[in-house]
Amino acid sequence: MNSVHKGIKKVEVGLKWDPSPAGTPPNDLDIIAATYAADAPYGAPVYLVHFDSRSPDGTITLNRDSRTGQGFGFDEVMTLELDRLAPTFARVVVGVAIQQETGQKVFGDISNAAFRIREGHHNLAESDLSAVSGSSAATIAQFTRDDAGAWSFRGVVRGFDVDPTTFASLMGSED
């Protein structure tokens, strides 16, 4: 018996890292999600969701924002309700950026940085950021909607050596 794949509906992206050593400035990593229109899936993002924001329709929400990495497990968490996104959206790219307020830092400077992407209790992806240790920002996931309206996931870990603002404009570029 064949089953009909209905696509991904709701995912949670978690980010964790260890606090910086005593006496040093805190490390602040941020999850960023960018949405792209069906008529321009590689154009400029329609909107971004990051610290202190959520999507206009409430489908993408940053549930927890850590500025230090203190806590247990995944300290920064974003929920994406893909099945509720308007049909005008065909692509969502998720990335991680390091705030650069206290000098240039890369993922290799931050202990135990890792991410996890789950749908329910099923991990779609889980990894440290060692593949992009020399980068200050990275994409970690891409979700695309097919012609039938079903969302699919593709793990895309790609590093960038730019500040968070520039990263937000580049993160959805073709890879």
Chimera marker file (.cmm) of the C-alpha trace (Angstrom):
<marker_set name="trace">
<marker id="1" x="0.000" y="0.000" z="0.000" r="1" g="1" b="0" radius="0.5"/>
<marker id="2" x="1.413" y="3.382" z="-0.950" r="1" g="1" b="0" radius="0.5"/>
<marker id="3" x="0.906" y="6.358" z="1.302" r="1" g="1" b="0" radius="0.5"/>
<marker id="4" x="0.456" y="9.898" z="0.105" r="1" g="1" b="0" radius="0.5"/>
<marker id="5" x="3.134" y="12.184" z="1.492" r="1" g="1" b="0" radius="0.5"/>
<marker id="6" x="1.479" y="15.302" z="2.827" r="1" g="1" b="0" radius="0.5"/>
<marker id="7" x="4.718" y="17.156" z="3.421" r="1" g="1" b="0" radius="0.5"/>
<marker id="8" x="6.188" y="18.835" z="6.451" r="1" g="1" b="0" radius="0.5"/>
<marker id="9" x="3.721" y="20.804" z="8.494" r="1" g="1" b="0" radius="0.5"/>
<marker id="10" x="5.400" y="22.255" z="11.582" r="1" g="1" b="0" radius="0.5"/>
<marker id="11" x="9.087" y="22.276" z="12.532" r="1" g="1" b="0" radius="0.5"/>
<marker id="12" x="11.134" y="23.445" z="15.454" r="1" g="1" b="0" radius="0.5"/>
<marker id="13" x="14.663" y="24.780" z="14.974" r="1" g="1" b="0" radius="0.5"/>
<marker id="14" x="16.829" y="24.722" z="18.091" r="1" g="1" b="0" radius="0.5"/>
<marker id="15" x="20.234" y="26.301" z="18.620" r="1" g="1" b="0" radius="0.5"/>
<marker id="16" x="22.627" y="25.772" z="21.517" r="1" g="1" b="0" radius="0.5"/>
<marker id="17" x="26.116" y="26.831" z="22.515" r="1" g="1" b="0" radius="0.5"/>
<marker id="18" x="28.185" y="27.103" z="25.685" r="1" g="1" b="0" radius="0.5"/>
<marker id="19" x="28.455" y="30.449" z="27.473" r="1" g="1" b="0" radius="0.5"/>
<marker id="20" x="31.683" y="32.343" z="26.914" r="1" g="1" b="0" radius="0.5"/>
<marker id="21" x="34.441" y="31.954" z="29.529" r="1" g="1" b="0" radius="0.5"/>
<marker id="22" x="34.215" y="34.103" z="32.666" r="1" g="1" b="0" radius="0.5"/>
<marker id="23" x="35.443" y="37.638" z="32.135" r="1" g="1" b="0" radius="0.5"/>
<marker id="24" x="34.878" y="37.608" z="28.353" r="1" g="1" b="0" radius="0.5"/>
<marker id="25" x="31.993" y="39.160" z="26.429" r="1" g="1" b="0" radius="0.5"/>
<marker id="26" x="28.980" y="36.862" z="25.916" r="1" g="1" b="0" radius="0.5"/>
<marker id="27" x="28.498" y="35.004" z="22.647" r="1" g="1" b="0" radius="0.5"/>
<marker id="28" x="25.146" y="35.800" z="21.037" r="1" g="1" b="0" radius="0.5"/>
<marker id="29" x="23.979" y="33.523" z="18.217" r="1" g="1" b="0" radius="0.5"/>
<marker id="30" x="20.683" y="34.127" z="16.439" r="1" g="1" b="0" radius="0.5"/>
<marker id="31" x="18.339" y="31.995" z="14.346" r="1" g="1" b="0" radius="0.5"/>
<marker id="32" x="17.088" y="33.841" z="11.268" r="1" g="1" b="0" radius="0.5"/>
<marker id="33" x="14.320" y="32.672" z="8.915" r="1" g="1" b="0" radius="0.5"/>
<marker id="34" x="13.749" y="34.276" z="5.521" r="1" g="1" b="0" radius="0.5"/>
<marker id="35" x="10.602" y="33.749" z="3.443" r="1" g="1" b="0" radius="0.5"/>
<marker id="36" x="10.554" y="33.912" z="-0.347" r="1" g="1" b="0" radius="0.5"/>
<marker id="37" x="7.650" y="34.460" z="-2.719" r="1" g="1" b="0" radius="0.5"/>
<marker id="38" x="6.516" y="31.805" z="-5.183" r="1" g="1" b="0" radius="0.5"/>
<marker id="39" x="7.126" y="34.182" z="-8.081" r="1" g="1" b="0" radius="0.5"/>
<marker id="40" x="10.687" y="35.022" z="-6.884" r="1" g="1" b="0" radius="0.5"/>
<marker id="41" x="11.997" y="32.068" z="-4.828" r="1" g="1" b="0" radius="0.5"/>
<marker id="42" x="15.601" y="33.322" z="-5.140" r="1" g="1" b="0" radius="0.5"/>
<marker id="43" x="14.807" y="37.032" z="-5.022" r="1" g="1" b="0" radius="0.5"/>
<marker id="44" x="14.810" y="39.283" z="-2.000" r="1" g="1" b="0" radius="0.5"/>
<marker id="45" x="13.137" y="37.881" z="1.119" r="1" g="1" b="0" radius="0.5"/>
<marker id="46" x="9.543" y="38.962" z="1.626" r="1" g="1" b="0" radius="0.5"/>
<marker id="47" x="10.260" y="39.195" z="5.348" r="1" g="1" b="0" radius="0.5"/>
<marker id="48" x="12.762" y="38.016" z="7.960" r="1" g="1" b="0" radius="0.5"/>
<marker id="49" x="12.102" y="36.578" z="11.396" r="1" g="1" b="0" radius="0.5"/>
<marker id="50" x="14.868" y="36.962" z="13.989" r="1" g="1" b="0" radius="0.5"/>
<marker id="51" x="15.348" y="38.205" z="17.554" r="1" g="1" b="0" radius="0.5"/>
<marker id="52" x="12.547" y="40.481" z="18.749" r="1" g="1" b="0" radius="0.5"/>
<marker id="53" x="10.279" y="39.615" z="15.812" r="1" g="1" b="0" radius="0.5"/>
<marker id="54" x="7.817" y="37.117" z="14.405" r="1" g="1" b="0" radius="0.5"/>
<marker id="55" x="6.163" y="36.723" z="11.025" r="1" g="1" b="0" radius="0.5"/>
<marker id="56" x="3.269" y="39.107" z="10.289" r="1" g="1" b="0" radius="0.5"/>
<marker id="57" x="0.815" y="36.173" z="10.150" r="1" g="1" b="0" radius="0.5"/>
<marker id="58" x="2.223" y="34.405" z="13.238" r="1" g="1" b="0" radius="0.5"/>
<marker id="59" x="3.384" y="31.306" z="11.349" r="1" g="1" b="0" radius="0.5"/>
<marker id="60" x="7.081" y="31.748" z="12.250" r="1" g="1" b="0" radius="0.5"/>
<marker id="61" x="7.884" y="32.584" z="15.851" r="1" g="1" b="0" radius="0.5"/>
<marker id="62" x="11.063" y="32.846" z="17.873" r="1" g="1" b="0" radius="0.5"/>
<marker id="63" x="9.942" y="31.135" z="21.084" r="1" g="1" b="0" radius="0.5"/>
<marker id="64" x="13.208" y="31.548" z="22.992" r="1" g="1" b="0" radius="0.5"/>
<marker id="65" x="16.035" y="34.001" z="22.406" r="1" g="1" b="0" radius="0.5"/>
<marker id="66" x="19.297" y="33.503" z="24.284" r="1" g="1" b="0" radius="0.5"/>
<marker id="67" x="21.926" y="36.217" z="24.305" r="1" g="1" b="0" radius="0.5"/>
<marker id="68" x="24.497" y="34.189" z="26.235" r="1" g="1" b="0" radius="0.5"/>
<marker id="69" x="24.027" y="30.447" z="25.635" r="1" g="1" b="0" radius="0.5"/>
<marker id="70" x="23.224" y="29.925" z="29.312" r="1" g="1" b="0" radius="0.5"/>
<marker id="71" x="20.690" y="27.240" z="30.048" r="1" g="1" b="0" radius="0.5"/>
<marker id="72" x="20.196" y="23.566" z="29.401" r="1" g="1" b="0" radius="0.5"/>
<marker id="73" x="19.867" y="22.088" z="25.937" r="1" g="1" b="0" radius="0.5"/>
<marker id="74" x="18.667" y="24.230" z="23.065" r="1" g="1" b="0" radius="0.5"/>
<marker id="75" x="18.583" y="27.807" z="24.358" r="1" g="1" b="0" radius="0.5"/>
<marker id="76" x="17.226" y="29.485" z="21.243" r="1" g="1" b="0" radius="0.5"/>
<marker id="77" x="14.152" y="27.966" z="19.570" r="1" g="1" b="0" radius="0.5"/>
<marker id="78" x="12.110" y="28.978" z="16.515" r="1" g="1" b="0" radius="0.5"/>
<marker id="79" x="8.852" y="27.363" z="15.375" r="1" g="1" b="0" radius="0.5"/>
<marker id="80" x="7.848" y="27.366" z="11.698" r="1" g="1" b="0" radius="0.5"/>
<marker id="81" x="4.238" y="26.424" z="10.921" r="1" g="1" b="0" radius="0.5"/>
<marker id="82" x="4.792" y="25.781" z="7.218" r="1" g="1" b="0" radius="0.5"/>
<marker id="83" x="1.314" y="24.355" z="6.629" r="1" g="1" b="0" radius="0.5"/>
<marker id="84" x="-0.178" y="27.715" z="7.675" r="1" g="1" b="0" radius="0.5"/>
<marker id="85" x="2.004" y="29.865" z="5.388" r="1" g="1" b="0" radius="0.5"/>
<marker id="86" x="0.056" y="31.554" z="2.607" r="1" g="1" b="0" radius="0.5"/>
<marker id="87" x="0.307" y="29.909" z="-0.839" r="1" g="1" b="0" radius="0.5"/>
<marker id="88" x="2.190" y="32.999" z="-2.060" r="1" g="1" b="0" radius="0.5"/>
<marker id="89" x="5.285" y="31.639" z="-0.282" r="1" g="1" b="0" radius="0.5"/>
<marker id="90" x="7.323" y="28.854" z="-1.889" r="1" g="1" b="0" radius="0.5"/>
<marker id="91" x="10.559" y="28.830" z="0.068" r="1" g="1" b="0" radius="0.5"/>
<marker id="92" x="11.869" y="29.412" z="3.598" r="1" g="1" b="0" radius="0.5"/>
<marker id="93" x="15.587" y="29.468" z="4.401" r="1" g="1" b="0" radius="0.5"/>
<marker id="94" x="16.824" y="29.198" z="7.991" r="1" g="1" b="0" radius="0.5"/>
<marker id="95" x="20.237" y="30.335" z="9.143" r="1" g="1" b="0" radius="0.5"/>
<marker id="96" x="22.351" y="31.169" z="12.160" r="1" g="1" b="0" radius="0.5"/>
<marker id="97" x="24.365" y="34.360" z="12.640" r="1" g="1" b="0" radius="0.5"/>
<marker id="98" x="26.788" y="35.479" z="15.333" r="1" g="1" b="0" radius="0.5"/>
<marker id="99" x="26.231" y="38.987" z="16.631" r="1" g="1" b="0" radius="0.5"/>
<marker id="100" x="29.526" y="40.827" z="16.131" r="1" g="1" b="0" radius="0.5"/>
<marker id="101" x="29.243" y="43.520" z="18.814" r="1" g="1" b="0" radius="0.5"/>
<marker id="102" x="32.514" y="42.659" z="20.570" r="1" g="1" b="0" radius="0.5"/>
<marker id="103" x="34.849" y="41.933" z="17.665" r="1" g="1" b="0" radius="0.5"/>
<marker id="104" x="34.937" y="39.403" z="14.862" r="1" g="1" b="0" radius="0.5"/>
<marker id="105" x="33.939" y="35.878" z="15.922" r="1" g="1" b="0" radius="0.5"/>
<marker id="106" x="33.448" y="32.695" z="13.923" r="1" g="1" b="0" radius="0.5"/>
<marker id="107" x="31.709" y="29.443" z="14.877" r="1" g="1" b="0" radius="0.5"/>
<marker id="108" x="35.067" y="27.864" z="15.691" r="1" g="1" b="0" radius="0.5"/>
<marker id="109" x="35.468" y="30.453" z="18.499" r="1" g="1" b="0" radius="0.5"/>
<marker id="110" x="32.253" y="29.306" z="20.205" r="1" g="1" b="0" radius="0.5"/>
<marker id="111" x="32.230" y="26.088" z="22.223" r="1" g="1" b="0" radius="0.5"/>
<marker id="112" x="29.689" y="23.378" z="21.458" r="1" g="1" b="0" radius="0.5"/>
<marker id="113" x="27.576" y="25.355" z="18.989" r="1" g="1" b="0" radius="0.5"/>
<marker id="114" x="24.982" y="23.037" z="17.440" r="1" g="1" b="0" radius="0.5"/>
<marker id="115" x="21.534" y="23.033" z="15.888" r="1" g="1" b="0" radius="0.5"/>
<marker id="116" x="18.626" y="20.628" z="15.642" r="1" g="1" b="0" radius="0.5"/>
<marker id="117" x="15.653" y="20.690" z="13.283" r="1" g="1" b="0" radius="0.5"/>
<marker id="118" x="12.677" y="18.522" z="14.205" r="1" g="1" b="0" radius="0.5"/>
<marker id="119" x="9.194" y="17.773" z="13.059" r="1" g="1" b="0" radius="0.5"/>
<marker id="120" x="7.360" y="16.492" z="16.115" r="1" g="1" b="0" radius="0.5"/>
<marker id="121" x="9.734" y="14.017" z="17.754" r="1" g="1" b="0" radius="0.5"/>
<marker id="122" x="11.543" y="13.196" z="14.490" r="1" g="1" b="0" radius="0.5"/>
<marker id="123" x="14.906" y="14.860" z="13.877" r="1" g="1" b="0" radius="0.5"/>
<marker id="124" x="15.241" y="16.114" z="10.315" r="1" g="1" b="0" radius="0.5"/>
<marker id="125" x="18.788" y="17.335" z="10.984" r="1" g="1" b="0" radius="0.5"/>
<marker id="126" x="21.150" y="17.703" z="13.913" r="1" g="1" b="0" radius="0.5"/>
<marker id="127" x="24.732" y="18.876" z="13.711" r="1" g="1" b="0" radius="0.5"/>
<marker id="128" x="27.432" y="20.967" z="15.253" r="1" g="1" b="0" radius="0.5"/>
<marker id="129" x="28.672" y="23.852" z="13.159" r="1" g="1" b="0" radius="0.5"/>
<marker id="130" x="32.195" y="22.470" z="12.674" r="1" g="1" b="0" radius="0.5"/>
<marker id="131" x="31.696" y="22.276" z="8.881" r="1" g="1" b="0" radius="0.5"/>
<marker id="132" x="31.519" y="26.090" z="8.880" r="1" g="1" b="0" radius="0.5"/>
<marker id="133" x="33.917" y="26.761" z="11.780" r="1" g="1" b="0" radius="0.5"/>
<marker id="134" x="35.606" y="29.628" z="9.925" r="1" g="1" b="0" radius="0.5"/>
<marker id="135" x="32.317" y="31.414" z="9.191" r="1" g="1" b="0" radius="0.5"/>
<marker id="136" x="30.364" y="34.027" z="11.134" r="1" g="1" b="0" radius="0.5"/>
<marker id="137" x="26.974" y="32.993" z="9.695" r="1" g="1" b="0" radius="0.5"/>
<marker id="138" x="25.522" y="29.901" z="8.021" r="1" g="1" b="0" radius="0.5"/>
<marker id="139" x="22.388" y="28.587" z="6.410" r="1" g="1" b="0" radius="0.5"/>
<marker id="140" x="21.223" y="25.338" z="7.993" r="1" g="1" b="0" radius="0.5"/>
<marker id="141" x="17.940" y="24.472" z="6.254" r="1" g="1" b="0" radius="0.5"/>
<marker id="142" x="15.767" y="25.110" z="3.262" r="1" g="1" b="0" radius="0.5"/>
<marker id="143" x="12.070" y="24.319" z="3.050" r="1" g="1" b="0" radius="0.5"/>
<marker id="144" x="10.357" y="24.381" z="-0.346" r="1" g="1" b="0" radius="0.5"/>
<marker id="145" x="6.736" y="23.999" z="-1.364" r="1" g="1" b="0" radius="0.5"/>
<marker id="146" x="5.902" y="21.804" z="-4.368" r="1" g="1" b="0" radius="0.5"/>
<marker id="147" x="3.124" y="22.352" z="-6.907" r="1" g="1" b="0" radius="0.5"/>
<marker id="148" x="0.702" y="20.316" z="-4.765" r="1" g="1" b="0" radius="0.5"/>
<marker id="149" x="1.378" y="22.571" z="-1.757" r="1" g="1" b="0" radius="0.5"/>
<marker id="150" x="3.450" y="20.084" z="0.264" r="1" g="1" b="0" radius="0.5"/>
<marker id="151" x="6.589" y="21.328" z="2.015" r="1" g="1" b="0" radius="0.5"/>
<marker id="152" x="9.877" y="19.417" z="1.896" r="1" g="1" b="0" radius="0.5"/>
<marker id="153" x="13.135" y="19.816" z="3.804" r="1" g="1" b="0" radius="0.5"/>
<marker id="154" x="16.689" y="19.998" z="2.561" r="1" g="1" b="0" radius="0.5"/>
<marker id="155" x="19.644" y="20.379" z="4.898" r="1" g="1" b="0" radius="0.5"/>
<marker id="156" x="21.874" y="23.130" z="3.548" r="1" g="1" b="0" radius="0.5"/>
<marker id="157" x="24.839" y="23.970" z="5.772" r="1" g="1" b="0" radius="0.5"/>
<marker id="158" x="26.701" y="26.734" z="3.981" r="1" g="1" b="0" radius="0.5"/>
<marker id="159" x="28.990" y="29.253" z="5.642" r="1" g="1" b="0" radius="0.5"/>
<marker id="160" x="29.232" y="32.990" z="5.097" r="1" g="1" b="0" radius="0.5"/>
<marker id="161" x="31.840" y="35.405" z="6.416" r="1" g="1" b="0" radius="0.5"/>
<marker id="162" x="29.639" y="38.483" z="6.736" r="1" g="1" b="0" radius="0.5"/>
<marker id="163" x="27.834" y="40.486" z="9.401" r="1" g="1" b="0" radius="0.5"/>
<marker id="164" x="24.230" y="39.477" z="10.300" r="1" g="1" b="0" radius="0.5"/>
<marker id="165" x="22.622" y="42.238" z="8.207" r="1" g="1" b="0" radius="0.5"/>
<marker id="166" x="24.526" y="41.273" z="5.059" r="1" g="1" b="0" radius="0.5"/>
<marker id="167" x="23.889" y="37.593" z="5.778" r="1" g="1" b="0" radius="0.5"/>
<marker id="168" x="20.132" y="38.226" z="5.870" r="1" g="1" b="0" radius="0.5"/>
<marker id="169" x="20.305" y="39.612" z="2.332" r="1" g="1" b="0" radius="0.5"/>
<marker id="170" x="22.531" y="36.757" z="1.010" r="1" g="1" b="0" radius="0.5"/>
<marker id="171" x="21.235" y="33.677" z="2.833" r="1" g="1" b="0" radius="0.5"/>
<marker id="172" x="18.625" y="32.781" z="0.232" r="1" g="1" b="0" radius="0.5"/>
<marker id="173" x="20.938" y="33.089" z="-2.773" r="1" g="1" b="0" radius="0.5"/>
<marker id="174" x="21.239" y="30.011" z="-4.977" r="1" g="1" b="0" radius="0.5"/>
<marker id="175" x="23.817" y="27.514" z="-3.800" r="1" g="1" b="0" radius="0.5"/>
<link id1="1" id2="2" r="1" g="1" b="0" radius="0.2"/>
<link id1="2" id2="3" r="1" g="1" b="0" radius="0.2"/>
<link id1="3" id2="4" r="1" g="1" b="0" radius="0.2"/>
<link id1="4" id2="5" r="1" g="1" b="0" radius="0.2"/>
<link id1="5" id2="6" r="1" g="1" b="0" radius="0.2"/>
<link id1="6" id2="7" r="1" g="1" b="0" radius="0.2"/>
<link id1="7" id2="8" r="1" g="1" b="0" radius="0.2"/>
<link id1="8" id2="9" r="1" g="1" b="0" radius="0.2"/>
<link id1="9" id2="10" r="1" g="1" b="0" radius="0.2"/>
<link id1="10" id2="11" r="1" g="1" b="0" radius="0.2"/>
<link id1="11" id2="12" r="1" g="1" b="0" radius="0.2"/>
<link id1="12" id2="13" r="1" g="1" b="0" radius="0.2"/>
<link id1="13" id2="14" r="1" g="1" b="0" radius="0.2"/>
<link id1="14" id2="15" r="1" g="1" b="0" radius="0.2"/>
<link id1="15" id2="16" r="1" g="1" b="0" radius="0.2"/>
<link id1="16" id2="17" r="1" g="1" b="0" radius="0.2"/>
<link id1="17" id2="18" r="1" g="1" b="0" radius="0.2"/>
<link id1="18" id2="19" r="1" g="1" b="0" radius="0.2"/>
<link id1="19" id2="20" r="1" g="1" b="0" radius="0.2"/>
<link id1="20" id2="21" r="1" g="1" b="0" radius="0.2"/>
<link id1="21" id2="22" r="1" g="1" b="0" radius="0.2"/>
<link id1="22" id2="23" r="1" g="1" b="0" radius="0.2"/>
<link id1="23" id2="24" r="1" g="1" b="0" radius="0.2"/>
<link id1="24" id2="25" r="1" g="1" b="0" radius="0.2"/>
<link id1="25" id2="26" r="1" g="1" b="0" radius="0.2"/>
<link id1="26" id2="27" r="1" g="1" b="0" radius="0.2"/>
<link id1="27" id2="28" r="1" g="1" b="0" radius="0.2"/>
<link id1="28" id2="29" r="1" g="1" b="0" radius="0.2"/>
<link id1="29" id2="30" r="1" g="1" b="0" radius="0.2"/>
<link id1="30" id2="31" r="1" g="1" b="0" radius="0.2"/>
<link id1="31" id2="32" r="1" g="1" b="0" radius="0.2"/>
<link id1="32" id2="33" r="1" g="1" b="0" radius="0.2"/>
<link id1="33" id2="34" r="1" g="1" b="0" radius="0.2"/>
<link id1="34" id2="35" r="1" g="1" b="0" radius="0.2"/>
<link id1="35" id2="36" r="1" g="1" b="0" radius="0.2"/>
<link id1="36" id2="37" r="1" g="1" b="0" radius="0.2"/>
<link id1="37" id2="38" r="1" g="1" b="0" radius="0.2"/>
<link id1="38" id2="39" r="1" g="1" b="0" radius="0.2"/>
<link id1="39" id2="40" r="1" g="1" b="0" radius="0.2"/>
<link id1="40" id2="41" r="1" g="1" b="0" radius="0.2"/>
<link id1="41" id2="42" r="1" g="1" b="0" radius="0.2"/>
<link id1="42" id2="43" r="1" g="1" b="0" radius="0.2"/>
<link id1="43" id2="44" r="1" g="1" b="0" radius="0.2"/>
<link id1="44" id2="45" r="1" g="1" b="0" radius="0.2"/>
<link id1="45" id2="46" r="1" g="1" b="0" radius="0.2"/>
<link id1="46" id2="47" r="1" g="1" b="0" radius="0.2"/>
<link id1="47" id2="48" r="1" g="1" b="0" radius="0.2"/>
<link id1="48" id2="49" r="1" g="1" b="0" radius="0.2"/>
<link id1="49" id2="50" r="1" g="1" b="0" radius="0.2"/>
<link id1="50" id2="51" r="1" g="1" b="0" radius="0.2"/>
<link id1="51" id2="52" r="1" g="1" b="0" radius="0.2"/>
<link id1="52" id2="53" r="1" g="1" b="0" radius="0.2"/>
<link id1="53" id2="54" r="1" g="1" b="0" radius="0.2"/>
<link id1="54" id2="55" r="1" g="1" b="0" radius="0.2"/>
<link id1="55" id2="56" r="1" g="1" b="0" radius="0.2"/>
<link id1="56" id2="57" r="1" g="1" b="0" radius="0.2"/>
<link id1="57" id2="58" r="1" g="1" b="0" radius="0.2"/>
<link id1="58" id2="59" r="1" g="1" b="0" radius="0.2"/>
<link id1="59" id2="60" r="1" g="1" b="0" radius="0.2"/>
<link id1="60" id2="61" r="1" g="1" b="0" radius="0.2"/>
<link id1="61" id2="62" r="1" g="1" b="0" radius="0.2"/>
<link id1="62" id2="63" r="1" g="1" b="0" radius="0.2"/>
<link id1="63" id2="64" r="1" g="1" b="0" radius="0.2"/>
<link id1="64" id2="65" r="1" g="1" b="0" radius="0.2"/>
<link id1="65" id2="66" r="1" g="1" b="0" radius="0.2"/>
<link id1="66" id2="67" r="1" g="1" b="0" radius="0.2"/>
<link id1="67" id2="68" r="1" g="1" b="0" radius="0.2"/>
<link id1="68" id2="69" r="1" g="1" b="0" radius="0.2"/>
<link id1="69" id2="70" r="1" g="1" b="0" radius="0.2"/>
<link id1="70" id2="71" r="1" g="1" b="0" radius="0.2"/>
<link id1="71" id2="72" r="1" g="1" b="0" radius="0.2"/>
<link id1="72" id2="73" r="1" g="1" b="0" radius="0.2"/>
<link id1="73" id2="74" r="1" g="1" b="0" radius="0.2"/>
<link id1="74" id2="75" r="1" g="1" b="0" radius="0.2"/>
<link id1="75" id2="76" r="1" g="1" b="0" radius="0.2"/>
<link id1="76" id2="77" r="1" g="1" b="0" radius="0.2"/>
<link id1="77" id2="78" r="1" g="1" b="0" radius="0.2"/>
<link id1="78" id2="79" r="1" g="1" b="0" radius="0.2"/>
<link id1="79" id2="80" r="1" g="1" b="0" radius="0.2"/>
<link id1="80" id2="81" r="1" g="1" b="0" radius="0.2"/>
<link id1="81" id2="82" r="1" g="1" b="0" radius="0.2"/>
<link id1="82" id2="83" r="1" g="1" b="0" radius="0.2"/>
<link id1="83" id2="84" r="1" g="1" b="0" radius="0.2"/>
<link id1="84" id2="85" r="1" g="1" b="0" radius="0.2"/>
<link id1="85" id2="86" r="1" g="1" b="0" radius="0.2"/>
<link id1="86" id2="87" r="1" g="1" b="0" radius="0.2"/>
<link id1="87" id2="88" r="1" g="1" b="0" radius="0.2"/>
<link id1="88" id2="89" r="1" g="1" b="0" radius="0.2"/>
<link id1="89" id2="90" r="1" g="1" b="0" radius="0.2"/>
<link id1="90" id2="91" r="1" g="1" b="0" radius="0.2"/>
<link id1="91" id2="92" r="1" g="1" b="0" radius="0.2"/>
<link id1="92" id2="93" r="1" g="1" b="0" radius="0.2"/>
<link id1="93" id2="94" r="1" g="1" b="0" radius="0.2"/>
<link id1="94" id2="95" r="1" g="1" b="0" radius="0.2"/>
<link id1="95" id2="96" r="1" g="1" b="0" radius="0.2"/>
<link id1="96" id2="97" r="1" g="1" b="0" radius="0.2"/>
<link id1="97" id2="98" r="1" g="1" b="0" radius="0.2"/>
<link id1="98" id2="99" r="1" g="1" b="0" radius="0.2"/>
<link id1="99" id2="100" r="1" g="1" b="0" radius="0.2"/>
<link id1="100" id2="101" r="1" g="1" b="0" radius="0.2"/>
<link id1="101" id2="102" r="1" g="1" b="0" radius="0.2"/>
<link id1="102" id2="103" r="1" g="1" b="0" radius="0.2"/>
<link id1="103" id2="104" r="1" g="1" b="0" radius="0.2"/>
<link id1="104" id2="105" r="1" g="1" b="0" radius="0.2"/>
<link id1="105" id2="106" r="1" g="1" b="0" radius="0.2"/>
<link id1="106" id2="107" r="1" g="1" b="0" radius="0.2"/>
<link id1="107" id2="108" r="1" g="1" b="0" radius="0.2"/>
<link id1="108" id2="109" r="1" g="1" b="0" radius="0.2"/>
<link id1="109" id2="110" r="1" g="1" b="0" radius="0.2"/>
<link id1="110" id2="111" r="1" g="1" b="0" radius="0.2"/>
<link id1="111" id2="112" r="1" g="1" b="0" radius="0.2"/>
<link id1="112" id2="113" r="1" g="1" b="0" radius="0.2"/>
<link id1="113" id2="114" r="1" g="1" b="0" radius="0.2"/>
<link id1="114" id2="115" r="1" g="1" b="0" radius="0.2"/>
<link id1="115" id2="116" r="1" g="1" b="0" radius="0.2"/>
<link id1="116" id2="117" r="1" g="1" b="0" radius="0.2"/>
<link id1="117" id2="118" r="1" g="1" b="0" radius="0.2"/>
<link id1="118" id2="119" r="1" g="1" b="0" radius="0.2"/>
<link id1="119" id2="120" r="1" g="1" b="0" radius="0.2"/>
<link id1="120" id2="121" r="1" g="1" b="0" radius="0.2"/>
<link id1="121" id2="122" r="1" g="1" b="0" radius="0.2"/>
<link id1="122" id2="123" r="1" g="1" b="0" radius="0.2"/>
<link id1="123" id2="124" r="1" g="1" b="0" radius="0.2"/>
<link id1="124" id2="125" r="1" g="1" b="0" radius="0.2"/>
<link id1="125" id2="126" r="1" g="1" b="0" radius="0.2"/>
<link id1="126" id2="127" r="1" g="1" b="0" radius="0.2"/>
<link id1="127" id2="128" r="1" g="1" b="0" radius="0.2"/>
<link id1="128" id2="129" r="1" g="1" b="0" radius="0.2"/>
<link id1="129" id2="130" r="1" g="1" b="0" radius="0.2"/>
<link id1="130" id2="131" r="1" g="1" b="0" radius="0.2"/>
<link id1="131" id2="132" r="1" g="1" b="0" radius="0.2"/>
<link id1="132" id2="133" r="1" g="1" b="0" radius="0.2"/>
<link id1="133" id2="134" r="1" g="1" b="0" radius="0.2"/>
<link id1="134" id2="135" r="1" g="1" b="0" radius="0.2"/>
<link id1="135" id2="136" r="1" g="1" b="0" radius="0.2"/>
<link id1="136" id2="137" r="1" g="1" b="0" radius="0.2"/>
<link id1="137" id2="138" r="1" g="1" b="0" radius="0.2"/>
<link id1="138" id2="139" r="1" g="1" b="0" radius="0.2"/>
<link id1="139" id2="140" r="1" g="1" b="0" radius="0.2"/>
<link id1="140" id2="141" r="1" g="1" b="0" radius="0.2"/>
<link id1="141" id2="142" r="1" g="1" b="0" radius="0.2"/>
<link id1="142" id2="143" r="1" g="1" b="0" radius="0.2"/>
<link id1="143" id2="144" r="1" g="1" b="0" radius="0.2"/>
<link id1="144" id2="145" r="1" g="1" b="0" radius="0.2"/>
<link id1="145" id2="146" r="1" g="1" b="0" radius="0.2"/>
<link id1="146" id2="147" r="1" g="1" b="0" radius="0.2"/>
<link id1="147" id2="148" r="1" g="1" b="0" radius="0.2"/>
<link id1="148" id2="149" r="1" g="1" b="0" radius="0.2"/>
<link id1="149" id2="150" r="1" g="1" b="0" radius="0.2"/>
<link id1="150" id2="151" r="1" g="1" b="0" radius="0.2"/>
<link id1="151" id2="152" r="1" g="1" b="0" radius="0.2"/>
<link id1="152" id2="153" r="1" g="1" b="0" radius="0.2"/>
<link id1="153" id2="154" r="1" g="1" b="0" radius="0.2"/>
<link id1="154" id2="155" r="1" g="1" b="0" radius="0.2"/>
<link id1="155" id2="156" r="1" g="1" b="0" radius="0.2"/>
<link id1="156" id2="157" r="1" g="1" b="0" radius="0.2"/>
<link id1="157" id2="158" r="1" g="1" b="0" radius="0.2"/>
<link id1="158" id2="159" r="1" g="1" b="0" radius="0.2"/>
<link id1="159" id2="160" r="1" g="1" b="0" radius="0.2"/>
<link id1="160" id2="161" r="1" g="1" b="0" radius="0.2"/>
<link id1="161" id2="162" r="1" g="1" b="0" radius="0.2"/>
<link id1="162" id2="163" r="1" g="1" b="0" radius="0.2"/>
<link id1="163" id2="164" r="1" g="1" b="0" radius="0.2"/>
<link id1="164" id2="165" r="1" g="1" b="0" radius="0.2"/>
<link id1="165" id2="166" r="1" g="1" b="0" radius="0.2"/>
<link id1="166" id2="167" r="1" g="1" b="0" radius="0.2"/>
<link id1="167" id2="168" r="1" g="1" b="0" radius="0.2"/>
<link id1="168" id2="169" r="1" g="1" b="0" radius="0.2"/>
<link id1="169" id2="170" r="1" g="1" b="0" radius="0.2"/>
<link id1="170" id2="171" r="1" g="1" b="0" radius="0.2"/>
<link id1="171" id2="172" r="1" g="1" b="0" radius="0.2"/>
<link id1="172" id2="173" r="1" g="1" b="0" radius="0.2"/>
<link id1="173" id2="174" r="1" g="1" b="0" radius="0.2"/>
<link id1="174" id2="175" r="1" g="1" b="0" radius="0.2"/>
</marker_set>
